[in-house]
Amino acid sequence: MRNYNFIILILVFTLFLNACNTKKQKVNDPDFPGLTEHSEPAVSLGEISSLQSKVLNKTIPLSIHLPANYDGSKKTYPVLYMLGSDYRARFAMLASTLDYMGEGQIPEMILIGIDLPEGNSILLPTRENKDTTIPDNYINFLETELMPHVDNAYRTAPFNVLYGASNSGFFTVYTLLNKPLLFNGYFASSPSIMHIPTVLQQKIKTGPLKTLAQNRSLHIIYSDDEGRLPNYVLEFSSVVADHKPESFTYKVDELVNQGHVPAMDFTQFLLALYPDFNPFNPGENLESLDTVTQHFDRLSKRYGYEIKTPISVIFNLGFHTILSKDLIAAEEIFQYSIEVYPEGKESYLGMGLVRRAQGQLESAKVMIEKALIIDPEFSLAKRWLKRLEK
């Protein structure tokens, strides 16, 4: 629990920076020589876009957050679709979480927020006659318009996740039961499955999920203080347990005294989706580059798309190999890093540290300067370069 609270604290601090810590520019005012003004935010959480939908007969606002190194990379990225991104604080938290956990605990991901200006209740069946025309249309919109649009506009991997909370959490569950193959993973936070519970249970028993042959997953998180919701989840889970196919992974977490749509849900969702992404786990022998790359080859086969060994993992392995004085292996590691990530500043910094340990100081400076050409503000490279120049 302490780890999750720490992560939430980091996210809140990041959001505070986004609101307050803006870049400053000098104002040429002779009466106030030290005066500065604020310009763009120092932390960017994404961009606003939109898509004209023929299925829904309206323009759908979108919020888009790309991985930090997207423009300088050639990788493809899995996509996480968030329902209700017009709730800006929630979208900001998801974007910050992906940045914070990306490359270390999970792969980097593209975040596509689907704004719902009418409110999340638009995704529920009607109160009067329980008509599901609108949620059915939104499923059609996702499948035939939005997802193809995103795949055309960005470098996407064939792995998609749908996240919804409260009423949009109902829609996440509803989408799974109607189109289980549309997404690879489904995250539902405090889902309002008290709406048409009998219909949902019948879909579990006789719908397309029953004959699912490909791996798919649903993860529900809620709190014990959410009224009757725990009872509905328990009943829903009982039906799933009796009828789910082997290829379907179902997980439920009940939190204690966390309220509706718990703040820590998203972190737990991601850790459960990628439980062993980080190869540096106790008991696993990762003494060589081969064992690390083989680890990510296995993950690639499991998830169905290429998961390259993250540059942060390569750097971590290489740095500890330098500390162990095995400079031949360390050079091999960072040569591999340069080949796989020629645009990666860490690749050249790492090779610079190898050259320094080998006593090749001029060559070390050249490598570290290459890292600074890629990112002139790379503080770690600046510090090492200063040490070499002394």
C-alpha positions in Angstrom: 0.0 0.0 0.0 2.8 2.4 0.8 4.1 1.9 -2.8 0.8 2.8 -4.3 0.4 5.9 -2.1 3.9 7.0 -3.1 2.9 6.7 -6.8 -0.2 8.7 -6.2 1.8 11.4 -4.5 4.2 11.6 -7.4 1.2 11.9 -9.8 -0.4 14.7 -7.8 3.0 16.5 -7.7 3.2 16.1 -11.5 -0.2 17.6 -12.0 0.8 20.5 -9.7 3.8 21.1 -11.9 1.6 21.1 -14.9 -0.5 23.8 -13.5 2.2 25.9 -11.8 5.7 25.2 -13.1 5.7 27.0 -16.4 8.6 28.2 -18.4 9.5 31.9 -17.9 10.6 34.5 -20.4 12.1 37.8 -19.7 9.9 40.9 -20.4 11.8 43.9 -21.9 10.3 46.5 -19.6 12.9 49.1 -18.4 10.9 49.9 -15.3 10.8 46.2 -14.2 14.2 44.7 -15.4 13.6 41.4 -13.6 10.0 40.8 -14.6 9.1 37.5 -16.2 6.0 36.1 -17.8 4.7 32.6 -18.1 4.6 30.8 -21.4 3.9 27.1 -22.2 3.6 24.5 -19.5 6.9 22.7 -18.6 4.9 19.4 -18.5 2.7 18.5 -21.4 -0.1 16.0 -20.9 -1.3 15.8 -24.5 -3.2 17.5 -27.3 -6.9 18.0 -28.1 -8.3 16.6 -31.3 -11.6 15.4 -32.7 -13.2 13.0 -35.0 -16.4 13.4 -37.1 -18.5 10.3 -36.5 -21.0 9.2 -39.1 -22.1 6.4 -36.8 -23.0 8.7 -33.9 -23.8 11.7 -36.2 -21.7 14.1 -34.2 -18.1 15.3 -33.6 -16.3 13.4 -30.8 -13.6 15.4 -29.0 -10.5 13.4 -28.3 -7.6 13.9 -25.9 -4.3 12.3 -27.0 -1.1 11.6 -25.0 1.9 10.1 -26.7 5.0 8.6 -25.1 7.7 11.1 -24.4 10.1 9.8 -27.0 7.5 9.0 -29.7 8.8 11.5 -32.2 12.4 10.3 -31.9 11.5 6.6 -32.0 10.5 4.1 -34.7 8.7 1.8 -32.2 5.1 0.8 -32.3 3.0 1.3 -29.2 0.0 -0.4 -27.7 -3.0 1.9 -27.3 -5.1 2.5 -24.2 -8.5 4.0 -24.8 -10.0 6.0 -22.0 -13.7 6.8 -21.9 -14.7 10.1 -20.4 -11.5 12.0 -20.8 -13.3 15.3 -20.5 -12.8 14.6 -16.8 -9.4 16.4 -17.2 -8.0 15.5 -13.8 -8.6 11.8 -14.5 -7.0 12.0 -17.9 -4.0 13.8 -16.5 -3.5 11.1 -13.9 -3.7 8.3 -16.5 -1.2 10.2 -18.7 1.2 10.8 -15.9 0.9 7.2 -14.7 1.8 5.9 -18.1 4.8 8.2 -18.3 5.9 7.2 -14.7 5.5 3.5 -15.2 6.5 3.3 -18.9 9.7 1.4 -19.8 10.3 0.4 -16.2 7.1 -1.5 -15.1 5.1 -1.5 -18.3 5.7 -0.8 -21.9 5.2 2.7 -23.1 1.6 3.2 -24.4 -0.4 5.7 -26.4 -3.4 7.1 -24.5 -6.5 8.1 -26.5 -9.2 9.8 -24.4 -12.7 9.8 -25.7 -14.5 12.9 -24.3 -18.2 12.4 -23.3 -19.6 16.0 -23.0 -23.1 14.6 -22.3 -21.7 12.7 -19.3 -20.8 9.0 -18.9 -24.5 8.1 -18.5 -24.8 8.4 -22.3 -23.2 4.9 -22.4 -25.9 3.3 -20.3 -29.1 1.7 -21.5 -32.1 4.0 -21.3 -33.9 4.1 -17.9 -37.4 3.7 -19.4 -37.1 0.6 -21.5 -33.5 -0.5 -21.0 -32.8 0.2 -24.7 -29.1 -0.3 -25.6 -29.1 1.4 -29.0 -26.7 4.2 -27.9 -24.1 2.0 -26.2 -24.3 -0.4 -29.2 -23.7 2.6 -31.5 -20.6 3.6 -29.4 -19.2 0.1 -29.8 -19.7 0.5 -33.6 -18.0 3.9 -33.5 -15.0 2.4 -31.7 -14.7 -0.5 -34.1 -15.4 1.1 -37.4 -14.2 4.7 -37.0 -12.0 5.6 -34.0 -9.7 2.6 -33.8 -9.0 2.6 -37.6 -8.4 6.4 -37.4 -5.9 5.9 -34.5 -4.1 3.1 -36.3 -3.7 5.2 -39.4 -2.6 8.3 -37.5 -0.1 6.8 -35.1 2.5 3.9 -34.9 0.3 1.4 -33.1 1.0 -2.1 -32.1 -1.9 -4.7 -32.4 -2.7 -4.5 -28.7 -5.5 -2.4 -27.4 -7.0 -1.8 -23.9 -10.3 -0.2 -23.0 -10.6 1.7 -19.7 -13.9 2.9 -18.2 -15.0 4.1 -14.7 -18.5 4.1 -13.1 -21.0 4.4 -16.0 -18.3 4.1 -18.6 -17.1 1.1 -16.6 -20.5 -0.5 -17.3 -19.8 0.2 -21.0 -16.4 -1.5 -20.8 -18.0 -4.7 -19.4 -20.8 -4.4 -21.9 -18.3 -4.1 -24.8 -16.4 -7.1 -23.7 -19.6 -9.2 -23.5 -20.7 -8.1 -27.0 -17.3 -7.8 -28.8 -14.7 -9.6 -26.7 -12.1 -9.5 -29.6 -12.3 -5.8 -30.1 -9.8 -5.1 -27.3 -7.1 -7.3 -25.7 -7.8 -6.1 -22.2 -10.7 -4.5 -20.4 -10.3 -2.3 -17.3 -13.5 -1.5 -15.4 -13.3 0.7 -12.3 -16.4 0.7 -10.1 -18.6 -0.4 -13.0 -22.3 0.4 -12.8 -23.3 -3.2 -13.6 -26.5 -2.8 -11.5 -28.0 -1.6 -14.9 -29.5 -4.6 -16.8 -27.7 -7.2 -14.6 -29.8 -10.0 -15.9 -28.9 -9.1 -19.5 -25.3 -9.0 -18.7 -25.4 -12.4 -17.0 -27.3 -13.9 -20.0 -24.6 -12.6 -22.3 -21.9 -14.3 -20.2 -23.8 -17.6 -20.6 -24.7 -17.5 -24.3 -22.9 -14.6 -25.9 -19.7 -14.5 -27.9 -17.5 -14.6 -24.7 -18.7 -18.2 -24.3 -16.8 -19.5 -27.3 -13.8 -17.1 -27.0 -10.6 -18.9 -28.3 -8.1 -16.0 -28.1 -6.6 -14.6 -24.9 -8.6 -11.7 -23.4 -8.9 -10.3 -19.9 -11.3 -8.3 -17.7 -10.1 -6.6 -14.5 -12.7 -5.0 -12.2 -11.7 -2.8 -9.2 -14.1 -1.3 -6.7 -14.3 -0.3 -3.1 -16.1 -2.0 -0.3 -17.9 1.3 0.6 -19.9 1.6 -2.7 -23.3 0.7 -1.5 -24.8 -2.3 -3.2 -22.1 -2.5 -5.9 -20.0 -5.2 -4.1 -23.1 -7.5 -4.2 -23.6 -6.9 -7.9 -20.0 -7.6 -8.6 -20.1 -10.8 -6.5 -23.1 -12.0 -8.4 -21.6 -11.1 -11.8 -18.3 -12.9 -10.8 -20.2 -16.0 -9.8 -21.7 -16.3 -13.3 -18.4 -15.6 -14.9 -16.7 -18.3 -12.9 -19.3 -20.9 -14.0 -19.2 -20.0 -17.7 -15.9 -18.4 -18.7 -13.7 -20.1 -21.3 -10.1 -21.0 -20.5 -8.7 -18.3 -22.7 -10.4 -15.6 -20.6 -8.7 -14.1 -17.6 -10.9 -12.5 -15.0 -9.6 -10.6 -12.0 -11.5 -8.6 -9.3 -10.0 -6.5 -6.6 -12.0 -5.1 -3.7 -10.3 -2.2 -2.0 -11.1 -1.0 1.5 -12.6 2.4 2.1 -11.4 4.0 -1.2 -14.7 5.4 -2.4 -16.2 5.4 -5.9 -13.6 4.9 -8.7 -10.6 4.4 -6.4 -7.7 6.7 -7.2 -5.2 3.9 -7.2 -7.1 1.7 -9.7 -5.2 2.5 -12.8 -1.8 1.5 -11.3 -3.2 -1.8 -10.2 -4.7 -2.4 -13.6 -1.4 -1.9 -15.4 0.6 -4.0 -13.0 -1.8 -6.9 -13.4 -1.8 -6.6 -17.2 2.0 -6.7 -17.3 2.9 -8.5 -14.0 6.5 -9.5 -15.0 7.4 -6.8 -17.5 10.5 -5.8 -15.5 13.0 -8.6 -15.8 15.0 -7.6 -12.7 13.0 -9.8 -10.3 14.4 -11.8 -7.4 15.4 -15.3 -8.3 15.7 -14.6 -12.1 19.2 -15.0 -13.5 19.8 -12.0 -15.7 23.6 -11.9 -15.8 23.8 -11.5 -19.6 22.3 -9.6 -22.5 20.9 -12.8 -23.9 18.8 -13.6 -20.8 17.3 -10.1 -20.9 16.5 -10.1 -24.6 15.0 -13.6 -24.3 12.8 -12.3 -21.5 11.3 -9.7 -23.8 11.0 -12.2 -26.7 8.8 -14.3 -24.4 6.7 -11.3 -23.6 6.3 -10.5 -27.3 5.0 -14.0 -28.0 2.6 -13.8 -25.0 1.1 -10.4 -26.0 1.2 -10.8 -29.7 3.3 -7.8 -30.7 7.0 -7.0 -30.6 8.1 -5.7 -27.2 11.6 -4.4 -27.6 14.0 -4.6 -24.7 13.5 -1.1 -23.2 16.5 1.2 -23.3 16.2 1.8 -19.6 16.6 -1.9 -18.9 19.6 -2.2 -21.2 21.2 0.8 -19.6 20.6 -0.6 -16.1 22.1 -4.0 -17.1 25.1 -2.3 -18.8 25.8 0.0 -15.9 25.8 -2.8 -13.3 28.0 -4.8 -15.7 30.5 -1.9 -15.7 30.5 -1.9 -11.9 31.2 -5.6 -11.9 34.4 -4.9 -14.0 33.3 -7.1 -16.9 34.0 -4.4 -19.5 33.9 -6.8 -22.5 30.3 -7.7 -21.7 29.4 -4.1 -20.9 30.7 -3.0 -24.3 28.7 -5.7 -26.0 25.6 -4.5 -24.1 25.9 -0.9 -25.1 26.9 -1.8 -28.7 23.6 -3.6 -28.9 21.8 -0.6 -27.4 23.3 1.7 -30.1 22.2 -0.8 -32.8 18.6 -1.1 -31.5 18.2 2.5 -30.3 20.5 4.7 -32.5 18.4 7.6 -31.4 18.7 6.8 -27.7 20.8 9.2 -25.6 21.3 6.5 -23.0 23.0 4.3 -25.6 25.8 6.7 -26.1 26.1 7.7 -22.5 26.5 4.0 -21.6 29.2 3.5 -24.2 30.9 6.6 -23.0 31.0 5.1 -19.5 32.4 1.9 -20.9 35.2 3.9 -22.7 35.9 5.8 -19.4 36.3 2.6 -17.5 38.6 1.3 -20.2 40.7 4.4 -19.8 39.8 5.7 -23.3 38.9 9.2 -22.1 38.8 11.0 -25.4 36.6 8.3 -26.9 34.4 8.6 -23.8 34.0 12.3 -24.3 33.0 11.8 -27.9 30.3 9.3 -26.9 28.9 11.4 -24.2 28.8 14.5 -26.5 26.7 12.4 -28.9 24.2 11.8 -26.1 24.1 15.6 -25.6 23.6 16.2 -29.3 20.4 14.1 -29.0 19.3 15.9 -25.8 21.3 19.0 -24.9 19.5 19.1 -21.5 20.5 15.5 -20.6 21.7 16.3 -17.0 23.3 12.9 -16.3 25.4 13.2 -19.4 26.4 16.8 -18.5 27.6 15.6 -15.1 29.7 12.8 -16.5 31.2 15.1 -19.2 32.3 17.6 -16.4 34.0 14.7 -14.6 35.9 13.8 -17.8 37.0 17.4 -18.4 38.5 17.9 -14.9 
